[in-house]
């Protein structure tokens, strides 16, 4: 990594330090978009630009097996020294803070530690800032697990007996009693396999605290025709979701948070939320003009995120005619029909061209439905002719 002299001097004066003690040699360690395997002398990272960063790690066995990835976000301040310690028993970072006296001692001897600290990979800094620009400190505090650690493999625990789902006693028991033993046997054999599996949930404090989507996508009292319109255009649901944030731009912050958690932190939980937020953005023609600024930023975020996703990572994201492709077709179709200004339409057109050049996605004939998108048409006359 090459840094010009003025930048190196500024980072040396203003940069933060992450001191990570007792990390075993060969451990997978990374910050933001870069990762390495630690050497014998590794004690952390220096010259970290002030701002938000994501630190992650995985223990590696003697046979080369890599454990699930864990990590944490931290907003580094100028000249801050953050001290963490490796937990040998649990093969991860100690969640408890290092004692104040030890931190003070390390600060006083920071120059002696310099040779054991790797420099922050400054060549990724601008890209990282662009990927995380809308994640405010307040939003981050609301989204991260109570434990403070983002885990790719959640620790599960059984539900208490009181919280365990139970069947409808009146229906199941009365039917069994009325029909006899043979009917009961048939009922047991037809039960879902999931009914016999243990009911597990993430260990309290370890799950991401993501925004919960409204369950009803239309207002109370809607007519069947109005309900259909709300399913065709999700603007009502989008606006209900925006009420969960302090300001509309925070929804982009959660989109970026989820992207980082699944791309860097390998969290499938975050990936599912990212898909839901991405999907609703692409399904709201009426919201485009009303929330023009948010959509302008969404187009920029979308282009950067798709370009930064490695082709061999989560293949269903970049494969032809996948979820993202189908949703982008919806978005471009809505942009074309919307009476939003030409500047935003031009930006959407540039995104369409860039995605076509990058992945050879075909966005022509937006007015026609793809086979996978087209609704299933049922002939009611033929349906009525089907014998019972």
C-alpha positions in Angstrom: 0.0 0.0 0.0 1.4 3.4 -1.0 0.3 6.6 0.7 1.5 10.1 -0.2 3.6 11.7 2.5 1.1 14.4 3.6 -1.7 11.8 4.0 0.6 9.5 6.0 1.6 12.3 8.3 -2.0 13.4 8.8 -3.1 9.8 9.6 -0.2 9.4 12.0 -1.3 12.6 13.8 -5.1 12.0 13.7 -5.6 8.3 13.1 -7.0 5.9 15.7 -5.5 2.7 17.0 -7.1 -0.7 17.5 -5.0 -2.9 19.8 -6.1 -6.5 19.8 -4.2 -8.6 22.4 -3.5 -12.3 22.5 -4.8 -13.0 19.0 -3.5 -16.5 17.9 -1.2 -16.7 14.9 -3.1 -17.5 11.7 -6.4 -16.0 12.8 -8.5 -14.5 10.1 -8.8 -10.8 10.9 -10.1 -7.8 8.9 -11.3 -4.3 8.9 -13.9 -2.8 6.6 -13.3 -4.5 3.1 -9.8 -6.1 3.8 -8.8 -9.2 5.7 -5.6 -11.1 6.5 -4.3 -14.0 8.5 -2.5 -12.7 11.5 1.2 -13.2 12.1 3.1 -13.9 15.3 3.8 -10.3 16.0 0.2 -9.0 15.3 -1.1 -6.6 17.9 -3.6 -4.6 15.9 -4.1 -1.8 13.4 -2.8 1.8 13.4 -3.6 5.0 11.4 -7.3 4.2 11.2 -9.2 7.2 9.7 -11.7 8.7 12.1 -15.2 7.5 11.4 -17.3 4.3 11.3 -15.5 1.0 10.7 -16.3 -2.7 10.9 -13.8 -5.1 12.5 -14.2 -8.8 12.0 -12.4 -12.1 12.8 -12.6 -15.9 12.6 -10.6 -18.4 14.5 -8.7 -20.9 12.3 -7.9 -24.5 13.5 -4.6 -26.3 13.1 -6.1 -28.1 10.1 -7.1 -24.9 8.4 -10.8 -25.0 9.2 -12.3 -21.5 9.6 -14.9 -20.8 12.2 -18.0 -18.6 11.5 -17.2 -14.9 11.2 -18.0 -12.5 14.0 -17.4 -8.7 14.1 -18.4 -5.4 15.5 -18.9 -1.8 14.4 -17.1 1.1 16.0 -17.0 4.8 15.4 -13.4 5.8 15.9 -12.6 9.3 17.1 -9.4 11.2 16.3 -6.4 9.6 18.1 -8.6 7.1 19.9 -7.0 3.9 21.2 -9.5 1.0 21.4 -8.2 -2.1 23.2 -9.7 -5.6 22.8 -8.6 -9.0 24.0 -8.9 -12.4 22.4 -11.0 -15.0 24.3 -9.1 -18.3 24.0 -11.9 -20.3 25.6 -14.6 -19.1 23.2 -12.2 -18.5 20.3 -13.4 -14.9 19.7 -13.2 -11.4 21.1 -13.8 -10.9 24.8 -17.1 -8.9 25.1 -16.0 -7.4 28.5 -13.9 -4.2 28.4 -10.2 -4.3 29.1 -9.4 -2.7 32.5 -8.8 1.1 32.5 -5.3 0.7 34.0 -4.2 -1.6 31.2 -5.5 0.8 28.6 -3.6 3.6 30.2 -0.4 1.6 30.2 -0.8 0.7 26.5 -1.4 4.4 25.6 1.8 5.4 27.4 3.7 2.8 25.4 2.0 3.2 22.1 5.3 4.0 20.3 6.8 0.8 21.5 3.8 -1.1 20.0 4.2 0.7 16.6 6.2 -2.2 15.0 3.5 -4.7 15.9 0.6 -2.7 14.4 -0.4 -2.9 10.7 -1.3 0.3 8.9 -5.0 0.7 7.9 -5.4 -0.1 4.1 -6.0 3.5 3.1 -6.7 2.5 -0.5 -10.2 1.2 0.5 -11.1 4.2 2.6 -13.1 6.2 0.0 -15.0 3.2 -1.1 -15.8 2.2 2.4 -17.0 5.7 3.3 -19.4 5.6 0.3 -20.8 2.2 1.4 -21.5 3.4 4.9 -22.2 7.1 4.5 -25.8 7.0 5.7 -25.2 4.9 8.9 -25.6 7.4 11.6 -24.4 6.7 15.2 -28.0 6.8 16.5 -29.2 4.4 13.8 -26.3 2.1 14.4 -27.0 2.0 18.1 -30.6 0.9 17.4 -29.7 -1.8 14.9 -26.7 -3.7 16.4 -27.3 -6.6 18.8 -27.3 -5.9 22.5 -24.2 -7.9 22.8 -22.5 -5.5 20.4 -21.3 -8.3 18.2 -22.5 -9.2 14.7 -22.5 -13.0 14.2 -22.7 -14.9 11.0 -23.9 -18.0 12.9 -26.4 -17.1 15.6 -26.3 -19.1 18.9 -29.7 -20.7 19.3 -31.5 -21.7 22.4 -34.9 -23.6 23.0 -38.0 -21.7 23.7 -39.5 -22.0 27.2 -42.4 -24.4 27.5 -44.8 -21.4 28.0 -43.7 -19.9 24.6 -43.8 -23.2 22.7 -46.4 -23.2 19.9 -49.3 -25.6 20.6 -52.0 -27.0 18.4 -55.7 -26.2 18.7 -56.8 -28.6 21.4 -60.5 -28.3 20.8 -60.2 -29.2 17.1 -57.6 -31.9 17.3 -58.8 -33.7 20.4 -62.5 -33.6 19.5 -61.8 -34.9 16.0 -59.6 -37.7 17.4 -62.2 -38.7 20.0 -65.0 -38.7 17.4 -63.1 -40.7 14.8 -61.3 -43.2 16.9 -57.7 -44.5 17.1 -57.3 -45.1 13.3 -58.1 -41.5 12.6 -55.6 -40.3 15.3 -52.9 -42.4 13.7 -53.6 -40.9 10.3 -53.6 -37.4 11.8 -50.1 -38.0 13.3 -48.7 -39.3 10.1 -50.0 -36.2 8.2 -48.5 -33.7 10.6 -45.8 -31.4 9.3 -42.2 -32.5 10.1 -41.6 -29.1 11.7 -44.1 -30.0 14.4 -41.6 -32.6 15.8 -38.5 -30.4 15.6 -37.3 -28.4 18.6 -38.5 -24.8 18.6 -35.4 -22.7 18.7 -34.7 -18.9 18.8 -31.6 -16.8 18.8 -30.0 -16.3 22.2 -31.2 -13.1 23.7 -29.0 -10.2 22.9 -27.3 -11.8 19.9 -29.8 -11.0 17.1 -29.7 -7.9 14.9 -32.4 -5.5 15.9 -33.7 -4.8 12.4 -36.7 -2.7 11.6 -39.9 -4.7 11.6 -42.0 -4.3 8.5 -45.7 -3.5 8.9 -47.9 -6.6 8.5 -50.7 -4.9 6.6 -49.8 -3.3 3.2 -53.1 -1.3 2.9 -55.1 1.0 5.2 -58.0 -0.3 7.3 -61.3 -0.1 5.6 -59.9 -0.5 2.1 -62.2 -1.8 -0.6 -61.1 -4.9 -2.6 -60.2 -2.6 -5.5 -58.0 -0.4 -3.2 -56.3 -3.4 -1.7 -55.4 -4.6 -5.2 -53.9 -1.1 -6.0 -51.8 -1.2 -2.7 -50.4 -4.6 -3.7 -49.5 -3.3 -7.2 -47.9 -0.1 -5.7 -46.4 -0.4 -2.2 -46.2 3.3 -1.5 -48.5 3.0 1.5 -46.3 0.2 3.0 -43.2 2.3 2.2 -44.6 5.3 4.1 -45.6 3.2 7.1 -42.0 1.8 7.1 -40.6 5.3 7.0 -42.4 6.2 10.2 -40.1 3.8 12.0 -37.1 6.1 11.4 -36.2 9.5 12.7 -35.9 10.8 9.1 -36.5 9.2 5.7 -32.8 8.9 4.9 -32.3 6.4 7.7 -33.9 3.7 5.6 -30.9 4.0 3.4 -28.7 3.7 6.5 -30.3 0.4 7.4 -29.9 -0.8 3.8 -26.2 0.0 4.0 -25.9 -1.6 7.5 -27.5 -4.8 6.2 -25.3 -4.8 3.1 -22.2 -4.6 5.2 -23.4 -7.2 7.7 -24.1 -9.8 4.9 -21.2 -8.9 2.5 -18.5 -8.5 5.2 -20.1 -10.1 8.2 -21.7 -13.1 6.4 -25.0 -12.6 8.1 -27.9 -14.2 6.3 -30.3 -12.5 8.7 -29.1 -9.1 7.3 -29.3 -10.4 3.8 -33.0 -11.2 4.1 -33.6 -7.7 5.5 -31.6 -6.1 2.7 -33.7 -7.9 0.1 -36.9 -6.7 1.8 -35.8 -3.0 1.8 -34.4 -3.2 -1.7 -37.7 -4.8 -2.9 -40.0 -2.1 -1.4 -37.9 0.7 -3.0 -38.5 -0.9 -6.4 -42.2 -1.3 -5.9 -43.4 2.2 -5.3 -44.1 4.3 -8.4 -46.1 6.9 -6.4 -43.4 7.4 -3.9 -40.7 8.3 -6.4 -41.7 11.9 -6.9 -42.8 12.4 -3.3 -39.5 11.1 -1.9 -37.3 12.2 -4.8 -34.2 12.9 -2.7 -34.3 9.5 -1.0 -34.7 7.8 -4.4 -31.8 9.8 -5.8 -29.6 8.5 -3.0 -31.0 5.0 -3.4 -29.9 4.9 -7.1 -26.3 5.8 -6.0 -26.3 3.3 -3.1 -27.7 0.5 -5.4 -25.1 1.0 -8.1 -22.2 1.0 -5.6 -23.5 -2.0 -3.7 -24.1 -4.1 -6.8 -20.7 -3.2 -8.3 -18.9 -4.1 -5.0 -20.6 -7.5 -4.7 -18.0 -10.2 -5.9 -19.3 -12.3 -8.7 -18.6 -15.5 -6.7 -20.3 -14.3 -3.5 -23.9 -15.0 -3.0 -24.4 -16.1 -6.6 -28.2 -15.5 -6.6 -27.5 -11.7 -6.3 -25.6 -11.4 -9.5 -26.9 -14.3 -11.6 -28.9 -13.4 -14.7 -32.6 -12.8 -14.1 -32.3 -13.0 -10.4 -34.0 -11.2 -7.6 -32.1 -7.9 -8.1 -32.6 -8.0 -11.9 -36.3 -8.5 -11.6 -36.7 -5.8 -9.0 -34.6 -3.4 -11.0 -36.9 -4.0 -14.0 -39.8 -3.0 -11.8 -37.9 0.2 -10.7 -37.0 1.2 -14.2 -40.5 0.6 -15.4 -41.9 2.8 -12.5 -39.3 5.5 -13.3 -40.4 5.5 -16.9 -44.1 5.9 -16.0 -43.5 8.4 -13.2 -43.8 12.2 -13.8 -40.6 12.8 -11.8 -38.0 15.2 -13.3 -35.8 14.3 -16.1 -32.6 14.6 -14.0 -33.6 11.6 -11.9 -34.8 9.7 -14.9 -31.4 10.3 -16.5 -29.7 8.9 -13.4 -31.8 5.8 -13.5 -31.0 5.4 -17.2 -27.3 5.6 -16.4 -27.7 2.9 -13.8 -29.6 0.7 -16.3 -26.7 1.1 -18.8 -24.0 0.4 -16.2 -25.8 -2.8 -15.0 -26.2 -4.0 -18.6 -22.5 -3.5 -19.3 -21.5 -5.1 -16.0 -23.7 -8.2 -16.0 -25.3 -8.2 -19.5 -28.7 -7.8 -17.9 -31.4 -7.1 -20.5 -33.6 -4.1 -19.5 -35.2 -3.6 -22.9 -39.0 -3.9 -23.4 -39.8 -2.8 -19.9 -43.4 -2.4 -20.8 -43.7 -6.2 -21.2 -43.6 -8.7 -18.4 -40.9 -11.3 -18.0 -42.1 -14.9 -17.9 -41.1 -15.1 -14.2 -42.9 -11.8 -13.4 -46.1 -12.3 -15.4 -49.2 -13.0 -13.4 -50.9 -16.4 -13.7 -54.2 -16.0 -15.6 -56.9 -18.5 -14.6 -59.8 -19.2 -16.9 -62.8 -19.3 -14.5 -65.0 -21.1 -17.0 -62.4 -23.9 -17.3 -62.0 -24.0 -13.6 -65.7 -24.5 -13.1 -65.6 -27.4 -15.5 -63.1 -29.3 -13.3 -65.0 -32.2 -11.6 -65.0 -32.4 -7.8 
